[in-house]
Amino acid sequence: MNDVQVISLGCRLNLAESVHIRSMLAGEDVVVVNSCAVTAEAVRQTRQAIRRARRERPDARLLVTGCAAEVERASLSQMPEVDGLVANATKLDARAWNVAERPAAPSVTHTRAFIAVQNGCDHACTFCVIPQGRGPSRSLSVAQVLREVERHLEHGAAEVVLTGVDVTSWGHDLPDAPRLGQLVHTVLDAFPRLLRLRLSSVDGVEIDPLLFDLLAHEPRVMPHLHLSMQHGHDLVLKRMKRRHSRSQAVELVQRLKALRPDVAVGADLIAGFPTESAEHHAANRSIIAELEIVHLHVFPYSPRPGTPAARMPQVDKATIKARAADLRADAVAIRDNWLQSLVGKPLEVLTEGDGHGYAPQFARIALPAGSRRGDIVTVTPTTASQGLLQ
Ligand code: SF4
């Protein structure tokens, strides 16, 4: 096999970038590991992916990019399997790969297209290495975003997901500092045939009034709010250097649900952050029910090199593991109740082609055989079990 293979780890931003890398390197005998360094586990998986790729493609050029290529540069470059590292900031530039520039064409595989409108981060949360891995925050221009949306729609995407590292900071570095709400409005205006626009993880306190209004009232903006919440206790949020409080998140969700009751809430929560007590953990658990979080991503805390949190008194590994399990169990109960509440309700489902699809609230639903990928079909589920509607 003499073609490019891109192994994408970590976030949706990496996924979106991997689509670009794949088309830039089409025809090259190269394996790219687009790595992640958000947790120690992510770095372990990066190493594992590198070793596996070398076993499977012994003769191909093996190159590593992504956040681990920044944060773990020294140790990754010493791995015998690795032929080279490509800086995260230049990975979308063909010259960084020593190949001729050519127009990147999406590989037409996704019904949902991830569009990275923003990269990097100017914040300094005490547990996070992403600013080290991705640099300062920077935005695609409106024209660039519109070109990306058009390219994906032309290649069969039925839904667009706007993503980034800190997507609500989109525009701060552009003339007149437009806000994310304006971008969403402009995209929907420019593409009447785009029926579904979804937002990836957002910082609740950075949602601008127009964006809130679109989330609350615009049917083409999916009723799905994924919050970069991180914790449910104010003292821990302060030690994380987060910019929001528990009550601000609660107030935001209540205001949104009052206007759009079917909105589904997702969130990222960290379990076992340094100095986290049993009382802090209890608050982390109770925020799941209070916000009715039905899409929960749990991150067991792991110290990251060079971060302030790594120098704080650590919680022991067994406790971190147990607390992460608590959060996951709480979320399953909330999610199952929510899925049950969708039984008997007609849902507009985007067909994924693997016998499943997603409702606007991002509920996963089994579809009859032969459902065509990319179609939006109306389905009324009759049962819900194990996280799936049928
Ligand atoms: S906002 Fe905080 S958690 Fe998110 S990427 Fe920036 S520093 Fe990391």
Residues whose N, C-alpha, C, O or C-beta is under 5 A from the ligand:
A	BS01	SF4	C121 H123 A124 C125 C128 I130 V165 D166
